[in-house]
Each structure stands twice: as structure tokens, then as C-alpha cells.
Amino acid sequence: MKIFHLSMECYPVAKVGGLADVVGALPKYQNKMGLDASVVMPWYNNAFVYDSELEVIFDGFIHQAERMYQVIIHKEKSKKLGFDLYLVKVPGLLDREKVYGYSDESEQFIAFQHAVLHWLTAMKIRPDILHCHDYHTGLVPFMIENCPSFRFLKGVKTVGTIHNGEYQGSMDWSMSRLLPFFDATKFGLLDWNSRINPMAAMIKSSHVFNTVSKGYLQELFLSFQGLESLMFQEEQKAFGIINGIDTEVWNPDTDSMIPHHFTVKNSEVGKWKNKTEICQQYGLNVDLPLFGFIGRFAGEKGADLLPDIITQAIKESDGKLNIIVLGSGNPYLETTLRDLQKTYHFNFALDLGYKEYLSHQIYASADFLLMPSRVEPCGLNQMYAMRYGTIPIVRYTGGLKDTVEDISSGGSGFNFAEANAESVVHAMGRALRIFRDKKMMKMLIQNNMNFNFSWEKSAENYLHLYKY
């Protein structure tokens, strides 16, 4: 079975969030199953691309409205990621440093999808599955069925995965001029509330679609930025498949990004050594419980709650805990946290930006991980944390409720219901009581490290989805 994963992100090529981790791992595990899985993504001007050995396998042109663009497809020659990687370069649109944030994003995403389908058609490459990840590739299922230029691909099975339904790519109908010529009688497949909505188009036009957890699937029927009725219309082809994690990358026994390796058997000593190093680096007391937060400073992650959480938790514990935050995104929040760090420098460490190595070190060092998410389609951080013996404190939502069971129900984490500082601090108080019980802490750490969140099971579930 030949599968092409179409995505804007793929770890370690380009990463903004969990989408990259999924696309960087799933095809690798699919290939281990005997499938033929590849990743197709845009070219980025970054170190990975320039440090890779690439070959040009296609050079052609597409038209978007009155403009003509060159399309250059590069293939990474060594297969060092465990799968074939194809990079789509469109000079003027897909040849930049960042993944997102440009004013012409819609043009970029349309060009990417158009370029991929043009390449496959021109080279007579007909995969069994085109797996489209999030709205950025959501027009592909529509295009291959309704654009005469891609008649060769008509009937190819398309699978759409919703990694985050908060972002849908809605655009004015005037943007339709950028699309390849399509059967105008099928405009309704693109339309939602008199706008082109790529997420809605993916749901309508793909053969099947899925969310990245069963819990999130159920939530979309109730809250989906206006697409709730569409979910009911298409529910017969909707599935929930929880993400896995790449246990080769995320392995505390071999992780090159952490200073001290450890296994379940020596987890107490290993975590203590890592915790000692990070506390010395940031001027924290290693004897106090360490709570970590890792993520984008976005409302959906509950990051705006951090100032109140930090202030209340430190005051209510009388300074008997430490908190470390790694993240960036909201300038106002960054400034607020910088000011808090000056006030509470004995208990609060802050590192702004995205640092992959530091995220690994925090997972290996922290006693607890905070995830006050308002929306969490799957969540990978809680799985990474558990893999490294860090106990998750999570809001009971989306994929978090599928993966973290509260200690009161026999689980190895802490749940809370509301996305507010009070609920988080209350859960942290519960965690502090457990922290004092060294025997209980040891049991929770070992239980979490023994959970199996590997991609093998999830990859099997995707195979079933492909055959549906």
C-alpha cells in the first residue's frame, strides 16, 4: 500500500506543534509494518534542508490566477527519517524560513496542494492513499475529484486528519480564482457560510476522516467553530484515533538531549540527577517539587492562566514549590512572565522560545507537568512526560481524558475540570500531598513509565481506517 502524507510540518524538518511529531513518526512506523509511506511537505530555508542531500526529481509549472509559478520537487536521498521525504519548492511562495505567519498563507497552502497534485499527475504517480493533515491540505480531496487537470488521480482514496479544529483556513470566495479549474456545480463542497472553508471541504470530500483522539471527536459534535452540524451530517465516516509517540526519540534510557539516562528500575536516581542539573542552571531549590509547563503561549493551551497559577501556587504553598515554564507566543504574556520571574526568582524559572533539547530535559527533571488546556485534540506532552516519569496534571478534555486517569480512580495523574487558575492550583495542592509520600511517588513514576504510548497500535488503527 503506497501512502503519501501531505503536511506543512514534519519533525525534525520543520516543527511548530504536535502535527510535526505525528507526521514525523507515523510514516516511519507504517513502513515498519510493511507499508510504503512517504511525507510530502513544503521546502523551508532552514538547517535541516540545507544539511540534507537532496535530488531534484521534478521541475514544472503551475498557474494561480494570472501568475505562473515554478514547481521543483526535491527528494531526500538517504531516507534518514525512516521514510521517503519530498520537499515542494515554489519560488516566491514555498521557499521561506517560517512555517506560518505570512500574509499570503492562503496562496501558499493552495500552491502547495496544487503543486503536489500537478507533480503526481504529470509523473503518473498514483498512490493508494493521500493522507491529508489539517486544513492546509484540506482542498486535496476536492481537487482530485473535481478538477479535470487531475483526472488521473480521480478515485484515489483520501483520508483527512483533524489535528486542531480551531483553525480552518476560511477565506473569501474571491480566492477561488487561485484554484485549478474545477466543476463549478460542485462549489457547495467548498462552501461553508458563504466562504471557502478548507476544513469543511476536507470533511465533505474525503473518503474518511479522523480526529487525533476519541474524546476530541465527541467534543467536535458540540464545539467546532461553526462546523458542528457538518459533523452530524458526516458522522458515518468520522473516527477517533489517539496519537502515539516515537519511543525511539522519546526514550530516557538513550535520549541524547538529557544529561543523565535512566530506566524504570533506576528512575528515582536518574530523575534526581537531571533535576539537580536543571535546578542548578536556573537557581532553583532541588529539594522542592518541580512543576513544568511546556507549550505555545496560546489561549487554547491555557497559557494565559500561567501568571495567576504561578502567583497563587507560590503564595498558597508558602514558597514550597518550583515552577519552570518553556514557551513563547503572546508578547504580553511573555512580558508578564518576565516580570513575575523577577519577583519570584527563587521559585520560578522562565525560558522563552522553542528549544527541543530543553523540553526533553524538563520532562526528565520535573516531578509534575501542567496542562491547563482549554482545547487539546490529543496532546503529546502528557505522553512524553509519563514516558520520562513525570506526573501529568491535566484538564479533563479531549485527548487528555483519553490518556490520563486521575489518581483517585486508580490512575497515575491528576485531573481537573475547569480551565481556571483556581482549579489548577487545587490540583497542584493534591500533587504536593502526594509528593511528600515517597513510596507513592515512586509507584506513580514507575506506573507512568510503563505505559505504552508507542505508535504501533495507532499505526494499526490507521491501517484499518485506510481499508474502511
C-alpha positions in Angstrom: 0.0 0.0 0.0 1.5 3.3 -1.1 0.7 6.2 1.2 1.6 9.9 0.8 1.3 12.1 3.9 0.7 15.7 3.0 1.6 18.2 5.7 3.0 21.6 6.4 5.1 20.2 9.3 7.2 17.2 10.0 9.7 16.7 12.8 12.7 17.2 12.5 12.4 19.1 9.2 10.0 21.9 10.5 8.1 21.9 13.7 5.6 24.3 15.3 3.4 21.9 17.3 2.3 18.3 17.7 1.4 18.0 14.0 5.1 17.8 13.2 5.7 15.0 15.8 2.8 12.9 14.3 3.9 13.3 10.7 7.5 12.6 11.7 6.6 9.3 13.4 3.5 7.7 11.8 5.0 7.0 8.4 8.1 5.5 10.0 6.0 3.0 11.9 3.9 2.3 8.9 7.0 1.4 6.9 8.0 -1.0 9.7 4.6 -2.6 9.2 5.5 -3.3 5.6 3.6 -0.3 4.0 5.2 2.2 1.7 4.6 5.6 3.5 6.2 8.9 2.5 5.9 12.5 3.5 5.4 15.5 1.1 5.8 18.9 2.6 6.9 22.4 1.6 10.6 23.4 1.3 11.8 25.6 4.1 15.0 27.6 4.3 16.4 26.0 7.4 19.3 24.0 8.7 17.7 20.6 8.1 17.0 21.2 4.5 20.5 22.7 3.8 22.2 19.9 5.7 20.4 17.2 3.7 21.4 15.5 0.5 18.6 16.3 -2.0 18.0 15.5 -5.6 15.5 17.2 -7.9 13.0 14.7 -9.2 10.6 17.0 -10.9 10.6 20.5 -12.4 7.4 22.1 -13.8 5.0 24.9 -13.7 1.5 25.7 -12.3 -0.8 28.7 -12.8 -2.6 30.5 -10.0 -4.9 33.1 -11.5 -2.7 35.2 -13.8 0.6 34.1 -12.3 2.8 31.2 -13.3 4.9 29.5 -10.7 7.8 27.1 -11.0 7.4 23.8 -9.1 10.5 21.9 -8.0 10.2 18.6 -6.1 13.2 17.6 -4.1 13.7 14.1 -2.6 15.9 13.5 0.4 18.3 10.8 -0.8 19.4 8.9 2.4 15.9 8.1 3.8 17.4 9.1 7.2 14.0 9.7 8.8 12.8 6.2 8.1 10.7 7.2 5.1 10.9 9.0 1.8 10.7 12.8 2.2 9.7 15.1 -0.6 10.1 18.8 -0.4 8.0 21.1 -2.6 9.7 24.3 -3.6 7.6 27.1 -5.3 9.9 30.1 -5.6 8.0 33.1 -4.3 5.6 31.1 -2.1 7.2 27.9 -0.8 10.8 28.9 -0.2 10.7 30.7 3.2 12.0 30.2 6.7 8.9 30.1 8.9 6.0 27.6 8.6 3.2 30.0 9.4 2.6 33.7 9.9 2.7 35.2 6.4 0.1 37.5 5.0 -0.3 35.3 1.9 -0.7 32.0 3.7 -3.8 31.0 1.8 -1.9 31.4 -1.5 0.9 29.3 -0.1 -1.3 26.5 1.0 -3.2 26.4 -2.3 0.1 26.4 -4.2 1.4 23.5 -2.1 -1.7 21.4 -2.8 -1.8 22.4 -6.5 1.9 21.6 -6.9 1.7 18.2 -5.3 -1.2 17.1 -7.4 0.4 18.5 -10.6 3.6 16.6 -9.9 1.7 13.3 -9.2 -0.4 13.7 -12.3 2.5 14.7 -14.6 4.7 11.8 -13.4 1.8 9.3 -13.4 2.3 8.5 -9.7 -1.0 7.1 -8.3 -0.8 6.3 -4.6 -3.3 4.1 -2.8 -3.8 6.7 -0.1 -3.4 10.5 0.1 -3.4 11.3 3.8 -4.2 15.0 4.3 -3.2 16.6 7.6 -5.3 19.5 8.8 -6.9 22.3 6.7 -3.7 23.2 5.0 -4.2 20.2 2.8 -7.9 20.0 3.1 -8.6 21.0 -0.6 -6.8 18.0 -2.0 -9.8 15.6 -1.7 -12.0 18.1 -3.5 -9.4 18.8 -6.2 -8.7 15.3 -7.3 -12.4 14.6 -7.8 -13.5 17.9 -9.3 -10.5 19.4 -11.2 -10.1 18.0 -14.7 -6.4 18.6 -14.6 -6.1 15.8 -12.0 -8.4 13.3 -13.7 -5.5 10.7 -13.4 -5.9 10.8 -9.6 -9.7 10.6 -9.6 -10.8 7.8 -7.2 -7.6 7.8 -5.1 -8.7 7.2 -1.5 -8.3 10.3 0.6 -8.1 10.4 4.4 -8.3 13.7 6.4 -6.9 14.0 9.9 -8.1 16.9 12.1 -5.2 17.8 14.4 -6.8 21.0 15.6 -10.3 22.1 14.6 -9.8 25.6 15.9 -8.0 26.5 12.7 -10.0 26.0 9.4 -8.4 28.3 6.8 -11.7 30.1 5.9 -11.2 32.5 3.0 -13.3 34.8 0.8 -14.8 33.3 -2.4 -12.6 35.7 -4.4 -9.7 33.3 -3.6 -11.3 30.7 -5.8 -9.5 32.3 -8.8 -6.3 30.8 -7.4 -7.7 27.2 -7.6 -7.2 25.0 -10.6 -10.2 25.0 -12.9 -13.0 22.9 -11.2 -16.5 21.8 -11.8 -18.5 24.9 -10.6 -21.6 22.8 -9.9 -19.7 21.3 -7.0 -19.0 24.6 -5.3 -21.1 23.5 -2.3 -18.3 21.1 -1.3 -16.0 24.1 -0.7 -18.6 26.4 0.8 -19.4 27.0 4.4 -21.4 30.1 5.4 -20.7 31.7 2.0 -16.9 31.3 2.3 -14.4 28.7 1.2 -13.6 26.6 4.2 -10.8 24.1 3.6 -11.5 22.2 6.8 -15.2 21.8 5.8 -14.1 20.8 2.3 -11.9 18.1 3.7 -14.7 16.7 5.8 -17.1 16.7 2.9 -14.8 15.4 0.2 -12.5 12.9 1.9 -13.5 9.2 1.9 -13.0 9.1 5.7 -11.6 11.5 8.3 -10.5 11.2 11.9 -9.5 13.3 14.9 -6.5 12.5 17.0 -8.4 11.1 20.0 -11.9 9.7 20.6 -12.5 12.3 23.3 -11.8 15.2 20.8 -14.1 13.6 18.2 -17.0 13.7 20.6 -16.2 17.3 21.5 -16.3 18.5 17.9 -20.0 17.5 17.7 -20.6 20.1 20.4 -18.0 22.7 19.7 -16.3 23.1 16.3 -16.1 26.7 15.4 -19.4 26.5 13.5 -19.0 23.1 11.9 -21.0 21.2 14.4 -23.9 20.4 12.1 -21.4 19.2 9.4 -20.1 16.7 11.9 -23.6 15.2 12.3 -24.0 15.2 8.5 -20.8 13.3 8.0 -20.6 11.3 11.2 -20.7 7.9 9.4 -17.2 8.5 8.2 -15.8 10.1 11.3 -13.3 8.2 13.6 -11.1 8.9 16.6 -7.6 7.6 16.7 -5.3 8.5 19.5 -1.8 9.6 18.6 1.2 7.7 19.6 4.7 8.9 20.4 8.0 7.9 18.8 9.5 5.8 21.6 12.9 5.7 19.8 13.2 9.5 20.0 11.5 9.7 23.4 13.4 7.2 25.5 15.0 8.3 28.8 17.5 5.4 28.5 19.0 6.7 25.2 17.9 10.3 24.8 21.0 12.3 23.7 19.3 15.6 24.8 19.3 14.8 28.5 22.4 14.7 30.7 21.6 11.5 32.7 19.9 8.4 31.2 17.6 6.3 33.3 15.1 3.4 33.1 12.1 2.4 35.2 14.5 0.5 37.6 16.7 3.5 38.4 14.1 6.2 37.7 14.4 7.8 41.2 18.2 8.3 40.9 18.0 9.3 37.2 15.3 11.9 37.6 17.0 13.3 40.7 20.3 13.8 38.8 18.5 15.5 35.9 16.5 17.6 38.3 19.7 18.7 40.1 21.3 19.9 36.9 18.3 21.9 35.7 17.7 23.4 39.2 21.3 24.5 39.4 21.1 26.0 36.0 18.0 28.1 36.9 18.8 28.8 40.5 16.0 26.6 42.0 16.0 24.5 45.2 16.3 20.9 44.1 14.5 19.7 47.3 11.3 21.3 46.3 8.7 19.7 43.9 9.2 21.0 40.4 6.2 21.7 38.2 6.8 22.3 34.5 4.8 23.9 31.6 5.9 23.4 28.0 4.0 24.8 25.1 2.8 27.7 22.9 1.5 30.7 24.7 -1.9 30.3 23.2 -5.4 30.6 24.7 -6.2 27.0 23.7 -3.3 25.8 25.8 -4.5 27.8 28.8 -1.2 29.7 28.8 -2.9 33.0 29.8 -3.7 31.3 33.1 0.0 30.9 34.0 0.6 34.3 35.8 -2.3 33.6 38.2 -1.3 29.9 38.6 2.3 30.9 39.4 1.3 33.6 41.8 -1.4 31.7 43.6 0.6 28.4 43.8 3.7 30.0 45.2 1.7 32.0 47.8 -0.5 29.2 48.9 2.4 26.8 49.3 4.4 29.4 51.1 7.1 29.1 48.6 7.4 25.4 48.9 7.4 24.6 45.2 9.2 25.5 42.0 7.7 26.1 38.5 9.6 26.2 35.2 8.0 27.4 32.0 9.3 26.9 28.5 7.3 28.5 25.7 6.6 31.6 23.6 3.9 33.2 21.5 1.9 36.0 23.2 4.1 39.1 23.6 2.0 40.5 26.5 2.2 37.2 28.3 5.9 36.9 27.7 6.4 40.4 29.3 4.1 39.5 32.3 6.0 36.3 32.9 9.4 38.1 32.7 8.2 40.4 35.4 6.9 37.5 37.6 10.3 35.8 37.2 12.0 38.8 38.7 9.6 38.8 41.6 9.7 35.1 42.3 13.1 34.2 41.0 13.7 31.7 43.9 10.7 29.7 42.8 10.0 30.4 39.1 12.2 29.8 36.1 11.4 31.1 32.6 12.9 30.2 29.3 11.3 31.9 26.3 11.3 30.4 22.8 11.2 26.9 21.4 14.1 24.6 22.5 13.7 21.0 21.7 16.6 19.9 23.9 15.2 21.8 26.9 11.8 20.3 26.6 13.4 16.8 26.9 15.4 18.0 29.9 12.2 19.3 31.6 10.4 16.1 31.0 13.3 14.2 32.5 13.6 16.5 35.5 10.2 17.7 36.6 8.1 16.0 39.1 4.8 17.2 37.6 3.7 18.6 34.2 0.9 21.3 34.0 -1.5 21.2 31.1 -4.4 23.6 31.7 -5.6 23.3 28.1 -9.0 24.7 27.0 -8.7 22.6 23.9 -6.4 19.6 23.5 -7.3 17.4 20.5 -4.8 14.7 21.6 -1.9 16.1 23.5 1.6 14.6 23.3 3.2 16.4 26.2 1.4 14.3 28.7 2.6 11.1 27.0 6.2 12.4 26.8 6.0 13.4 30.5 4.7 9.9 31.5 7.4 8.2 29.4 10.0 10.2 31.5 8.3 9.5 34.8 6.8 13.0 35.2 3.3 13.0 36.6 0.8 14.9 34.5 -1.7 17.4 35.9 -4.3 17.9 33.1 -7.6 19.4 32.4 -10.2 16.7 31.7 -10.7 17.4 28.0 -10.1 16.0 24.5 -7.2 13.5 24.3 -6.1 14.3 27.9 -9.1 12.5 29.3 -8.3 9.6 27.0 -4.7 9.2 28.3 -4.5 10.5 31.9 -6.7 8.9 34.6 -6.9 10.6 38.0 -5.1 9.0 40.9 -8.4 8.8 42.8 -9.6 6.3 40.1 -6.5 4.2 40.2 -4.7 6.3 37.6 -1.3 8.0 37.6 -2.1 11.6 37.1 -4.3 14.5 38.3 -7.4 15.7 36.5 -9.3 19.0 37.0 -12.5 20.1 35.3 -12.4 23.9 34.7 -9.9 26.0 32.8 -9.1 28.5 35.5 -6.2 29.1 37.9 -8.1 28.0 41.0 -8.7 24.5 39.6 -5.1 24.2 38.5 -3.8 25.3 41.9 -6.1 23.0 43.7 -4.8 20.1 41.6 -1.3 21.2 42.4 -2.2 21.1 46.1 -3.2 17.5 45.7 0.1 16.8 43.9 2.0 18.4 46.8 0.5 16.0 49.3 1.5 13.0 47.1 5.0 14.4 46.7 5.6 14.0 50.4 4.8 10.3 50.1 8.0 9.0 48.6 6.6 5.4 48.3 3.5 6.7 46.4 5.6 8.9 44.2 7.9 6.0 43.2 4.9 3.9 42.3 3.3 6.7 40.2 6.6 7.3 38.4 7.1 3.7 37.6 3.5 3.2 36.5 3.7 6.1 34.1 7.0 4.9 32.6 5.4 1.5 32.0 2.5 2.9 29.9 2.7 2.0 26.2 2.0 5.0 24.1 4.1 3.8 21.1 2.9 4.3 17.5 2.5 0.6 16.8 -1.1 0.4 17.9 -2.1 3.7 16.4 -0.5 2.7 13.1 -2.6 -0.4 13.1 -5.7 1.7 13.6 -4.8 3.9 10.7 -4.4 0.8 8.5 -7.9 -0.2 9.4 -9.1 3.3 8.5 -7.4 3.1 5.1 -9.2 -0.1 4.4 -12.6 1.2 5.6 
